[in-house]
Protein backbone atom coordinates (compact mmCIF):
# COMPACT_ATOMS: atom_id res chain seq x y z
CA UNK A 1 0.00 0.00 0.00
CA UNK A 2 1.25 3.47 -0.93
CA UNK A 3 -0.43 6.41 0.80
CA UNK A 4 -0.38 9.92 -0.65
CA UNK A 5 -1.34 13.24 0.91
CA UNK A 6 -2.47 16.07 -1.36
CA UNK A 7 -3.29 19.00 0.94
CA UNK A 8 -4.19 21.31 -1.96
CA UNK A 9 -6.04 19.15 -4.52
CA UNK A 10 -7.81 20.48 -7.57
CA UNK A 11 -10.05 19.80 -10.49
CA UNK A 12 -7.60 20.04 -13.39
CA UNK A 13 -8.79 21.23 -16.78
CA UNK A 14 -6.43 21.02 -19.75
CA UNK A 15 -7.18 23.01 -22.89
CA UNK A 16 -5.36 22.05 -26.10
CA UNK A 17 -4.67 24.72 -28.72
CA UNK A 18 -4.06 24.20 -32.44
CA UNK A 19 -1.30 26.81 -32.46
CA UNK A 20 0.84 28.91 -30.11
CA UNK A 21 -0.87 30.75 -27.26
CA UNK A 22 -1.58 34.35 -28.26
CA UNK A 23 -2.03 36.72 -25.33
CA UNK A 24 -5.00 39.05 -25.64
CA UNK A 25 -6.48 37.14 -28.57
CA UNK A 26 -9.53 34.88 -28.93
CA UNK A 27 -8.50 31.29 -29.68
CA UNK A 28 -10.53 28.14 -30.15
CA UNK A 29 -9.49 24.96 -28.39
CA UNK A 30 -9.20 21.71 -30.33
CA UNK A 31 -9.83 19.60 -27.23
CA UNK A 32 -10.39 19.88 -23.48
CA UNK A 33 -9.95 17.38 -20.66
CA UNK A 34 -10.88 17.37 -16.98
CA UNK A 35 -9.40 15.15 -14.27
CA UNK A 36 -9.14 15.11 -10.47
CA UNK A 37 -5.73 16.56 -9.79
CA UNK A 38 -2.97 17.44 -7.40
CA UNK A 39 0.36 15.64 -7.24
CA UNK A 40 -0.63 12.94 -4.76
CA UNK A 41 -3.91 12.34 -6.56
CA UNK A 42 -2.08 11.94 -9.88
CA UNK A 43 0.38 9.50 -8.30
CA UNK A 44 -2.48 7.36 -6.97
CA UNK A 45 -4.17 7.43 -10.37
CA UNK A 46 -0.98 6.14 -12.01
CA UNK A 47 -0.39 3.50 -9.33
CA UNK A 48 -3.94 2.18 -9.47
CA UNK A 49 -3.78 2.03 -13.27
CA UNK A 50 -0.70 -0.19 -12.86
CA UNK A 51 -2.23 -2.49 -10.26
CA UNK A 52 -0.50 -1.06 -7.20
CA UNK A 53 -2.72 -0.52 -4.15
CA UNK A 54 -2.85 3.08 -2.98
CA UNK A 55 -4.84 5.51 -0.83
CA UNK A 56 -5.22 9.19 -1.67
CA UNK A 57 -5.79 11.45 1.34
CA UNK A 58 -6.98 14.99 0.76
CA UNK A 59 -9.18 17.71 2.22
CA UNK A 60 -12.57 17.96 0.56
CA UNK A 61 -16.24 17.19 1.07
CA UNK A 62 -17.82 14.02 -0.30
CA UNK A 63 -19.91 15.99 -2.82
CA UNK A 64 -17.00 18.11 -4.08
CA UNK A 65 -16.35 17.61 -7.83
CA UNK A 66 -12.78 16.44 -7.11
CA UNK A 67 -13.88 13.65 -4.77
CA UNK A 68 -16.81 12.72 -7.00
CA UNK A 69 -14.34 12.37 -9.88
CA UNK A 70 -12.07 10.17 -7.77
CA UNK A 71 -15.04 7.97 -6.97
CA UNK A 72 -16.02 7.72 -10.62
CA UNK A 73 -12.43 6.78 -11.52
CA UNK A 74 -12.37 4.08 -8.84
CA UNK A 75 -9.44 5.69 -6.98
CA UNK A 76 -9.38 4.75 -3.26
CA UNK A 77 -9.45 7.97 -1.25
CA UNK A 78 -10.35 9.57 2.05
CA UNK A 79 -11.49 13.17 2.19
CA UNK A 80 -11.52 15.43 5.22
CA UNK A 81 -14.72 17.47 5.42
CA UNK A 82 -13.84 21.20 5.30
CA UNK A 83 -17.12 22.77 4.18
CA UNK A 84 -15.47 24.67 1.30
CA UNK A 85 -15.10 23.96 -2.41
CA UNK A 86 -11.73 22.80 -3.68
CA UNK A 87 -9.86 24.78 -6.31
CA UNK A 88 -9.80 24.45 -10.09
CA UNK A 89 -6.62 24.66 -12.16
CA UNK A 90 -6.30 25.27 -15.89
CA UNK A 91 -3.43 24.13 -18.12
CA UNK A 92 -3.11 25.40 -21.69
CA UNK A 93 -1.04 23.22 -24.01
CA UNK A 94 0.42 24.22 -27.36
CA UNK A 95 1.24 21.79 -30.21
CA UNK A 96 4.96 21.70 -29.32
CA UNK A 97 4.14 20.63 -25.75
CA UNK A 98 4.60 24.06 -24.17
CA UNK A 99 2.28 24.21 -21.18
CA UNK A 100 0.95 27.30 -19.38
CA UNK A 101 -0.66 26.62 -16.01
CA UNK A 102 -3.07 28.82 -14.06
CA UNK A 103 -3.44 27.54 -10.51
CA UNK A 104 -5.93 28.85 -7.96
CA UNK A 105 -4.74 29.20 -4.33
CA UNK A 106 -7.21 26.71 -2.82
CA UNK A 107 -9.34 26.94 0.34
CA UNK A 108 -7.77 27.95 3.62
CA UNK A 109 -7.38 25.20 6.23
CA UNK A 110 -7.81 26.13 9.89
CA UNK A 111 -5.39 24.82 12.55
CA UNK A 112 -8.04 22.30 13.66
CA UNK A 113 -8.45 21.06 10.09
CA UNK A 114 -4.70 20.79 9.69
CA UNK A 115 -4.50 18.69 12.85
CA UNK A 116 -7.33 16.46 11.65
CA UNK A 117 -5.58 15.98 8.31
CA UNK A 118 -2.34 14.97 10.06
CA UNK A 119 -4.26 12.49 12.24
CA UNK A 120 -5.89 10.99 9.14
CA UNK A 121 -2.53 10.58 7.42
CA UNK A 122 -0.95 8.91 10.44
CA UNK A 123 -3.92 6.58 10.86
CA UNK A 124 -3.78 5.43 7.23
CA UNK A 125 0.01 5.09 7.19
CA UNK A 126 0.08 2.02 9.44
CA UNK A 127 1.53 -0.82 7.41
CA UNK A 128 2.12 1.29 4.29
CA UNK A 129 5.34 0.92 2.30
CA UNK A 130 5.50 4.61 1.31
CA UNK A 131 3.89 7.87 2.34
CA UNK A 132 4.06 10.53 -0.36
CA UNK A 133 3.66 14.18 0.66
CA UNK A 134 2.90 15.98 -2.54
CA UNK A 135 2.14 19.39 -3.98
CA UNK A 136 1.69 22.87 -2.61
CA UNK A 137 0.14 23.61 0.76
CA UNK A 138 -3.06 25.70 0.83
CA UNK A 139 -3.50 29.10 2.50
CA UNK A 140 -3.23 28.99 6.27
CA UNK A 141 -0.88 25.99 6.30
CA UNK A 142 2.70 26.71 7.48
CA UNK A 143 5.73 25.76 5.43
CA UNK A 144 6.79 23.13 7.99
CA UNK A 145 3.58 21.10 7.54
CA UNK A 146 5.27 18.25 5.68
CA UNK A 147 8.24 18.30 8.07
CA UNK A 148 5.79 18.03 10.98
CA UNK A 149 4.14 14.97 9.42
CA UNK A 150 7.51 13.27 8.88
CA UNK A 151 8.47 13.84 12.53
CA UNK A 152 5.13 12.67 13.92
CA UNK A 153 5.08 9.65 11.61
CA UNK A 154 8.46 8.46 12.86
CA UNK A 155 7.62 9.21 16.48
CA UNK A 156 4.50 7.06 16.22
CA UNK A 157 5.81 4.13 14.20
CA UNK A 158 9.56 4.13 14.81
CA UNK A 159 11.35 1.59 12.63
CA UNK A 160 7.97 0.43 11.28
CA UNK A 161 7.24 3.83 9.71
CA UNK A 162 6.75 3.83 5.96
CA UNK A 163 9.37 5.45 3.79
CA UNK A 164 8.58 9.08 2.99
CA UNK A 165 8.78 10.75 -0.41
CA UNK A 166 8.28 14.50 -0.86
CA UNK A 167 7.41 16.29 -4.09
CA UNK A 168 6.75 19.96 -3.46
CA UNK A 169 8.40 23.34 -3.95
CA UNK A 170 9.44 26.49 -2.11
CA UNK A 171 9.25 26.64 1.67
CA UNK A 172 7.40 23.32 2.20
CA UNK A 173 10.06 21.45 0.20
CA UNK A 174 12.92 23.23 1.96
CA UNK A 175 11.53 22.47 5.42
CA UNK A 176 10.73 18.86 4.49
CA UNK A 177 14.29 18.29 3.30
CA UNK A 178 15.52 19.19 6.80
CA UNK A 179 13.33 16.39 8.23
CA UNK A 180 15.38 13.79 6.31
CA UNK A 181 12.83 12.17 4.00
CA UNK A 182 13.76 8.95 2.23
CA UNK A 183 13.23 10.50 -1.19
CA UNK A 184 12.96 13.99 -2.67
CA UNK A 185 11.72 14.54 -6.22
CA UNK A 186 12.72 18.06 -7.31
CA UNK A 187 12.99 19.44 -10.82
CA UNK A 188 16.12 21.32 -11.86
CA UNK A 189 15.00 24.68 -10.51
CA UNK A 190 13.90 23.23 -7.17
CA UNK A 191 17.16 21.29 -6.80
CA UNK A 192 19.15 24.46 -7.44
CA UNK A 193 17.20 26.32 -4.76
CA UNK A 194 17.55 23.51 -2.23
CA UNK A 195 21.26 22.89 -2.74
CA UNK A 196 22.38 26.49 -3.31
CA UNK A 197 24.34 25.29 -6.35
CA UNK A 198 23.92 26.65 -9.87
CA UNK A 199 20.51 27.39 -11.40
CA UNK A 200 17.78 25.28 -12.96
CA UNK A 201 18.91 25.76 -16.58
CA UNK A 202 22.50 24.89 -15.73
CA UNK A 203 21.48 21.71 -13.94
CA UNK A 204 19.19 20.59 -16.75
CA UNK A 205 22.08 20.98 -19.18
CA UNK A 206 24.63 19.02 -17.13
CA UNK A 207 23.73 15.79 -15.29
CA UNK A 208 27.11 15.72 -13.53
CA UNK A 209 26.25 19.00 -11.84
CA UNK A 210 22.88 17.53 -10.83
CA UNK A 211 24.85 14.88 -8.95
CA UNK A 212 26.89 17.54 -7.16
CA UNK A 213 23.75 19.43 -6.15
CA UNK A 214 21.92 16.29 -5.04
CA UNK A 215 24.86 15.17 -2.91
CA UNK A 216 24.50 18.34 -0.87
CA UNK A 217 21.06 17.06 0.13
CA UNK A 218 22.28 13.49 0.66
CA UNK A 219 24.99 14.81 2.98
CA UNK A 220 22.27 16.69 4.87
CA UNK A 221 20.32 13.52 5.60
CA UNK A 222 18.02 13.02 2.59
CA UNK A 223 17.91 9.36 1.60
CA UNK A 224 17.77 9.76 -2.18
CA UNK A 225 17.12 12.43 -4.80
CA UNK A 226 15.16 11.77 -7.98
CA UNK A 227 15.66 14.88 -10.12
CA UNK A 228 13.37 15.11 -13.13
CA UNK A 229 14.81 17.23 -15.93
CA UNK A 230 12.06 17.30 -18.55
CA UNK A 231 13.24 16.27 -22.00
CA UNK A 232 16.79 15.86 -20.61
CA UNK A 233 15.69 12.79 -18.61
CA UNK A 234 16.06 12.11 -14.90
CA UNK A 235 18.89 11.61 -12.43
CA UNK A 236 18.80 9.42 -9.33
CA UNK A 237 21.37 10.02 -6.59
CA UNK A 238 21.74 7.86 -3.46
CA UNK A 239 24.53 7.29 -0.98
CA UNK A 240 25.58 4.32 -3.11
CA UNK A 241 25.72 5.90 -6.55
CA UNK A 242 24.18 8.10 -9.22
CA UNK A 243 22.54 7.36 -12.57
CA UNK A 244 21.12 9.22 -15.56
CA UNK A 245 18.06 7.99 -17.46
CA UNK A 246 17.30 9.28 -20.95
CA UNK A 247 14.54 8.42 -23.40
CA UNK A 248 14.38 8.67 -27.22
CA UNK A 249 13.44 12.13 -28.55
CA UNK A 250 9.72 12.78 -28.72
CA UNK A 251 7.25 15.62 -29.17
CA UNK A 252 5.35 16.06 -25.94
CA UNK A 253 1.58 16.27 -26.14
CA UNK A 254 1.17 17.54 -22.57
CA UNK A 255 3.67 17.73 -19.74
CA UNK A 256 0.93 18.05 -17.09
CA UNK A 257 1.45 15.32 -14.51
CA UNK A 258 4.59 13.91 -16.16
CA UNK A 259 6.68 14.44 -13.01
CA UNK A 260 3.96 12.85 -10.88
CA UNK A 261 3.90 9.84 -13.19
CA UNK A 262 7.69 9.58 -12.98
CA UNK A 263 7.49 9.39 -9.20
CA UNK A 264 4.73 6.77 -9.49
CA UNK A 265 6.97 4.67 -11.73
CA UNK A 266 9.80 4.90 -9.20
CA UNK A 267 7.54 3.90 -6.31
CA UNK A 268 6.02 1.06 -8.32
CA UNK A 269 9.41 -0.52 -8.88
CA UNK A 270 10.46 0.19 -5.30
CA UNK A 271 7.47 -1.83 -4.09
CA UNK A 272 8.62 -4.68 -6.33
CA UNK A 273 12.10 -4.64 -4.78
CA UNK A 274 13.86 -3.34 -7.91
CA UNK A 275 17.40 -1.96 -7.92
CA UNK A 276 18.05 1.78 -7.95
CA UNK A 277 18.82 1.86 -11.71
CA UNK A 278 15.63 -0.08 -12.49
CA UNK A 279 13.56 2.25 -10.31
CA UNK A 280 15.01 5.16 -12.26
CA UNK A 281 14.39 3.38 -15.57
CA UNK A 282 10.69 2.96 -14.80
CA UNK A 283 10.44 6.55 -13.54
CA UNK A 284 11.75 7.85 -16.87
CA UNK A 285 9.47 5.49 -18.81
CA UNK A 286 6.42 6.63 -16.86
CA UNK A 287 7.30 10.30 -17.27
CA UNK A 288 7.80 9.94 -21.04
CA UNK A 289 4.55 8.00 -21.41
CA UNK A 290 2.64 10.69 -19.50
CA UNK A 291 4.08 13.42 -21.74
CA UNK A 292 2.81 11.53 -24.80
CA UNK A 293 -0.78 11.48 -23.51
CA UNK A 294 -3.32 14.33 -23.66
CA UNK A 295 -4.24 16.56 -20.73
CA UNK A 296 -3.39 15.19 -17.30
CA UNK A 297 -3.89 11.58 -18.39
CA UNK A 298 -1.57 9.21 -16.49
CA UNK A 299 -0.15 6.04 -18.02
CA UNK A 300 -0.63 2.46 -16.87
CA UNK A 301 2.41 0.22 -16.68
CA UNK A 302 1.60 -1.47 -20.00
CA UNK A 303 1.66 1.95 -21.73
CA UNK A 304 5.28 2.55 -20.72
CA UNK A 305 8.41 1.35 -22.51
CA UNK A 306 11.25 0.95 -20.01
CA UNK A 307 13.31 -1.02 -22.56
CA UNK A 308 13.67 2.22 -24.55
CA UNK A 309 15.23 4.02 -21.57
CA UNK A 310 19.02 4.27 -21.40
CA UNK A 311 20.45 4.30 -17.87
CA UNK A 312 24.03 5.50 -17.45
CA UNK A 313 26.17 5.19 -14.32
CA UNK A 314 27.28 8.77 -13.77
CA UNK A 315 29.84 8.44 -11.01
CA UNK A 316 30.55 5.56 -8.61
CA UNK A 317 30.43 6.75 -5.01
CA UNK A 318 34.02 5.61 -4.50
CA UNK A 319 35.21 8.34 -6.88
CA UNK A 320 35.48 11.63 -4.94
CA UNK A 321 33.81 14.63 -6.51
CA UNK A 322 34.82 18.26 -5.97
CA UNK A 323 32.71 20.56 -3.85
CA UNK A 324 31.69 23.44 -6.09
CA UNK A 325 30.93 26.97 -5.02
CA UNK A 326 27.31 28.06 -5.23
CA UNK A 327 26.18 30.90 -7.42
CA UNK A 328 25.21 33.91 -5.28
CA UNK A 329 21.51 34.27 -4.68
CA UNK A 330 19.78 37.35 -6.03
CA UNK A 331 19.60 39.09 -2.65
CA UNK A 332 23.34 38.45 -2.17
CA UNK A 333 24.34 40.20 -5.39
C-alpha positions as CSV (number, residue, x, y, z in Angstrom):
1,X,0.0,0.0,0.0
2,X,1.3,3.5,-0.9
3,X,-0.4,6.4,0.8
4,X,-0.4,9.9,-0.6
5,X,-1.3,13.2,0.9
6,X,-2.5,16.1,-1.4
7,X,-3.3,19.0,0.9
8,X,-4.2,21.3,-2.0
9,X,-6.0,19.1,-4.5
10,X,-7.8,20.5,-7.6
11,X,-10.1,19.8,-10.5
12,X,-7.6,20.0,-13.4
13,X,-8.8,21.2,-16.8
14,X,-6.4,21.0,-19.8
15,X,-7.2,23.0,-22.9
16,X,-5.4,22.0,-26.1
17,X,-4.7,24.7,-28.7
18,X,-4.1,24.2,-32.4
19,X,-1.3,26.8,-32.5
20,X,0.8,28.9,-30.1
21,X,-0.9,30.7,-27.3
22,X,-1.6,34.4,-28.3
23,X,-2.0,36.7,-25.3
24,X,-5.0,39.1,-25.6
25,X,-6.5,37.1,-28.6
26,X,-9.5,34.9,-28.9
27,X,-8.5,31.3,-29.7
28,X,-10.5,28.1,-30.2
29,X,-9.5,25.0,-28.4
30,X,-9.2,21.7,-30.3
31,X,-9.8,19.6,-27.2
32,X,-10.4,19.9,-23.5
33,X,-9.9,17.4,-20.7
34,X,-10.9,17.4,-17.0
35,X,-9.4,15.1,-14.3
36,X,-9.1,15.1,-10.5
37,X,-5.7,16.6,-9.8
38,X,-3.0,17.4,-7.4
39,X,0.4,15.6,-7.2
40,X,-0.6,12.9,-4.8
41,X,-3.9,12.3,-6.6
42,X,-2.1,11.9,-9.9
43,X,0.4,9.5,-8.3
44,X,-2.5,7.4,-7.0
45,X,-4.2,7.4,-10.4
46,X,-1.0,6.1,-12.0
47,X,-0.4,3.5,-9.3
48,X,-3.9,2.2,-9.5
49,X,-3.8,2.0,-13.3
50,X,-0.7,-0.2,-12.9
51,X,-2.2,-2.5,-10.3
52,X,-0.5,-1.1,-7.2
53,X,-2.7,-0.5,-4.2
54,X,-2.9,3.1,-3.0
55,X,-4.8,5.5,-0.8
56,X,-5.2,9.2,-1.7
57,X,-5.8,11.5,1.3
58,X,-7.0,15.0,0.8
59,X,-9.2,17.7,2.2
60,X,-12.6,18.0,0.6
61,X,-16.2,17.2,1.1
62,X,-17.8,14.0,-0.3
63,X,-19.9,16.0,-2.8
64,X,-17.0,18.1,-4.1
65,X,-16.4,17.6,-7.8
66,X,-12.8,16.4,-7.1
67,X,-13.9,13.7,-4.8
68,X,-16.8,12.7,-7.0
69,X,-14.3,12.4,-9.9
70,X,-12.1,10.2,-7.8
71,X,-15.0,8.0,-7.0
72,X,-16.0,7.7,-10.6
73,X,-12.4,6.8,-11.5
74,X,-12.4,4.1,-8.8
75,X,-9.4,5.7,-7.0
76,X,-9.4,4.8,-3.3
77,X,-9.5,8.0,-1.3
78,X,-10.4,9.6,2.1
79,X,-11.5,13.2,2.2
80,X,-11.5,15.4,5.2
81,X,-14.7,17.5,5.4
82,X,-13.8,21.2,5.3
83,X,-17.1,22.8,4.2
84,X,-15.5,24.7,1.3
85,X,-15.1,24.0,-2.4
86,X,-11.7,22.8,-3.7
87,X,-9.9,24.8,-6.3
88,X,-9.8,24.5,-10.1
89,X,-6.6,24.7,-12.2
90,X,-6.3,25.3,-15.9
91,X,-3.4,24.1,-18.1
92,X,-3.1,25.4,-21.7
93,X,-1.0,23.2,-24.0
94,X,0.4,24.2,-27.4
95,X,1.2,21.8,-30.2
96,X,5.0,21.7,-29.3
97,X,4.1,20.6,-25.7
98,X,4.6,24.1,-24.2
99,X,2.3,24.2,-21.2
100,X,1.0,27.3,-19.4
101,X,-0.7,26.6,-16.0
102,X,-3.1,28.8,-14.1
103,X,-3.4,27.5,-10.5
104,X,-5.9,28.9,-8.0
105,X,-4.7,29.2,-4.3
106,X,-7.2,26.7,-2.8
107,X,-9.3,26.9,0.3
108,X,-7.8,28.0,3.6
109,X,-7.4,25.2,6.2
110,X,-7.8,26.1,9.9
111,X,-5.4,24.8,12.5
112,X,-8.0,22.3,13.7
113,X,-8.5,21.1,10.1
114,X,-4.7,20.8,9.7
115,X,-4.5,18.7,12.9
116,X,-7.3,16.5,11.6
117,X,-5.6,16.0,8.3
118,X,-2.3,15.0,10.1
119,X,-4.3,12.5,12.2
120,X,-5.9,11.0,9.1
121,X,-2.5,10.6,7.4
122,X,-0.9,8.9,10.4
123,X,-3.9,6.6,10.9
124,X,-3.8,5.4,7.2
125,X,0.0,5.1,7.2
126,X,0.1,2.0,9.4
127,X,1.5,-0.8,7.4
128,X,2.1,1.3,4.3
129,X,5.3,0.9,2.3
130,X,5.5,4.6,1.3
131,X,3.9,7.9,2.3
132,X,4.1,10.5,-0.4
133,X,3.7,14.2,0.7
134,X,2.9,16.0,-2.5
135,X,2.1,19.4,-4.0
136,X,1.7,22.9,-2.6
137,X,0.1,23.6,0.8
138,X,-3.1,25.7,0.8
139,X,-3.5,29.1,2.5
140,X,-3.2,29.0,6.3
141,X,-0.9,26.0,6.3
142,X,2.7,26.7,7.5
143,X,5.7,25.8,5.4
144,X,6.8,23.1,8.0
145,X,3.6,21.1,7.5
146,X,5.3,18.2,5.7
147,X,8.2,18.3,8.1
148,X,5.8,18.0,11.0
149,X,4.1,15.0,9.4
150,X,7.5,13.3,8.9
151,X,8.5,13.8,12.5
152,X,5.1,12.7,13.9
153,X,5.1,9.7,11.6
154,X,8.5,8.5,12.9
155,X,7.6,9.2,16.5
156,X,4.5,7.1,16.2
157,X,5.8,4.1,14.2
158,X,9.6,4.1,14.8
159,X,11.4,1.6,12.6
160,X,8.0,0.4,11.3
161,X,7.2,3.8,9.7
162,X,6.7,3.8,6.0
163,X,9.4,5.5,3.8
164,X,8.6,9.1,3.0
165,X,8.8,10.7,-0.4
166,X,8.3,14.5,-0.9
167,X,7.4,16.3,-4.1
168,X,6.7,20.0,-3.5
169,X,8.4,23.3,-3.9
170,X,9.4,26.5,-2.1
171,X,9.2,26.6,1.7
172,X,7.4,23.3,2.2
173,X,10.1,21.5,0.2
174,X,12.9,23.2,2.0
175,X,11.5,22.5,5.4
176,X,10.7,18.9,4.5
177,X,14.3,18.3,3.3
178,X,15.5,19.2,6.8
179,X,13.3,16.4,8.2
180,X,15.4,13.8,6.3
181,X,12.8,12.2,4.0
182,X,13.8,9.0,2.2
183,X,13.2,10.5,-1.2
184,X,13.0,14.0,-2.7
185,X,11.7,14.5,-6.2
186,X,12.7,18.1,-7.3
187,X,13.0,19.4,-10.8
188,X,16.1,21.3,-11.9
189,X,15.0,24.7,-10.5
190,X,13.9,23.2,-7.2
191,X,17.2,21.3,-6.8
192,X,19.1,24.5,-7.4
193,X,17.2,26.3,-4.8
194,X,17.6,23.5,-2.2
195,X,21.3,22.9,-2.7
196,X,22.4,26.5,-3.3
197,X,24.3,25.3,-6.3
198,X,23.9,26.7,-9.9
199,X,20.5,27.4,-11.4
200,X,17.8,25.3,-13.0
201,X,18.9,25.8,-16.6
202,X,22.5,24.9,-15.7
203,X,21.5,21.7,-13.9
204,X,19.2,20.6,-16.7
205,X,22.1,21.0,-19.2
206,X,24.6,19.0,-17.1
207,X,23.7,15.8,-15.3
208,X,27.1,15.7,-13.5
209,X,26.3,19.0,-11.8
210,X,22.9,17.5,-10.8
211,X,24.9,14.9,-9.0
212,X,26.9,17.5,-7.2
213,X,23.7,19.4,-6.2
214,X,21.9,16.3,-5.0
215,X,24.9,15.2,-2.9
216,X,24.5,18.3,-0.9
217,X,21.1,17.1,0.1
218,X,22.3,13.5,0.7
219,X,25.0,14.8,3.0
220,X,22.3,16.7,4.9
221,X,20.3,13.5,5.6
222,X,18.0,13.0,2.6
223,X,17.9,9.4,1.6
224,X,17.8,9.8,-2.2
225,X,17.1,12.4,-4.8
226,X,15.2,11.8,-8.0
227,X,15.7,14.9,-10.1
228,X,13.4,15.1,-13.1
229,X,14.8,17.2,-15.9
230,X,12.1,17.3,-18.5
231,X,13.2,16.3,-22.0
232,X,16.8,15.9,-20.6
233,X,15.7,12.8,-18.6
234,X,16.1,12.1,-14.9
235,X,18.9,11.6,-12.4
236,X,18.8,9.4,-9.3
237,X,21.4,10.0,-6.6
238,X,21.7,7.9,-3.5
239,X,24.5,7.3,-1.0
240,X,25.6,4.3,-3.1
241,X,25.7,5.9,-6.5
242,X,24.2,8.1,-9.2
243,X,22.5,7.4,-12.6
244,X,21.1,9.2,-15.6
245,X,18.1,8.0,-17.5
246,X,17.3,9.3,-20.9
247,X,14.5,8.4,-23.4
248,X,14.4,8.7,-27.2
249,X,13.4,12.1,-28.6
250,X,9.7,12.8,-28.7
251,X,7.3,15.6,-29.2
252,X,5.3,16.1,-25.9
253,X,1.6,16.3,-26.1
254,X,1.2,17.5,-22.6
255,X,3.7,17.7,-19.7
256,X,0.9,18.1,-17.1
257,X,1.4,15.3,-14.5
258,X,4.6,13.9,-16.2
259,X,6.7,14.4,-13.0
260,X,4.0,12.8,-10.9
261,X,3.9,9.8,-13.2
262,X,7.7,9.6,-13.0
263,X,7.5,9.4,-9.2
264,X,4.7,6.8,-9.5
265,X,7.0,4.7,-11.7
266,X,9.8,4.9,-9.2
267,X,7.5,3.9,-6.3
268,X,6.0,1.1,-8.3
269,X,9.4,-0.5,-8.9
270,X,10.5,0.2,-5.3
271,X,7.5,-1.8,-4.1
272,X,8.6,-4.7,-6.3
273,X,12.1,-4.6,-4.8
274,X,13.9,-3.3,-7.9
275,X,17.4,-2.0,-7.9
276,X,18.1,1.8,-8.0
277,X,18.8,1.9,-11.7
278,X,15.6,-0.1,-12.5
279,X,13.6,2.2,-10.3
280,X,15.0,5.2,-12.3
281,X,14.4,3.4,-15.6
282,X,10.7,3.0,-14.8
283,X,10.4,6.5,-13.5
284,X,11.7,7.9,-16.9
285,X,9.5,5.5,-18.8
286,X,6.4,6.6,-16.9
287,X,7.3,10.3,-17.3
288,X,7.8,9.9,-21.0
289,X,4.5,8.0,-21.4
290,X,2.6,10.7,-19.5
291,X,4.1,13.4,-21.7
292,X,2.8,11.5,-24.8
293,X,-0.8,11.5,-23.5
294,X,-3.3,14.3,-23.7
295,X,-4.2,16.6,-20.7
296,X,-3.4,15.2,-17.3
297,X,-3.9,11.6,-18.4
298,X,-1.6,9.2,-16.5
299,X,-0.2,6.0,-18.0
300,X,-0.6,2.5,-16.9
301,X,2.4,0.2,-16.7
302,X,1.6,-1.5,-20.0
303,X,1.7,1.9,-21.7
304,X,5.3,2.6,-20.7
305,X,8.4,1.3,-22.5
306,X,11.3,1.0,-20.0
307,X,13.3,-1.0,-22.6
308,X,13.7,2.2,-24.6
309,X,15.2,4.0,-21.6
310,X,19.0,4.3,-21.4
311,X,20.4,4.3,-17.9
312,X,24.0,5.5,-17.5
313,X,26.2,5.2,-14.3
314,X,27.3,8.8,-13.8
315,X,29.8,8.4,-11.0
316,X,30.6,5.6,-8.6
317,X,30.4,6.8,-5.0
318,X,34.0,5.6,-4.5
319,X,35.2,8.3,-6.9
320,X,35.5,11.6,-4.9
321,X,33.8,14.6,-6.5
322,X,34.8,18.3,-6.0
323,X,32.7,20.6,-3.9
324,X,31.7,23.4,-6.1
325,X,30.9,27.0,-5.0
326,X,27.3,28.1,-5.2
327,X,26.2,30.9,-7.4
328,X,25.2,33.9,-5.3
329,X,21.5,34.3,-4.7
330,X,19.8,37.4,-6.0
331,X,19.6,39.1,-2.7
332,X,23.3,38.4,-2.2
333,X,24.3,40.2,-5.4
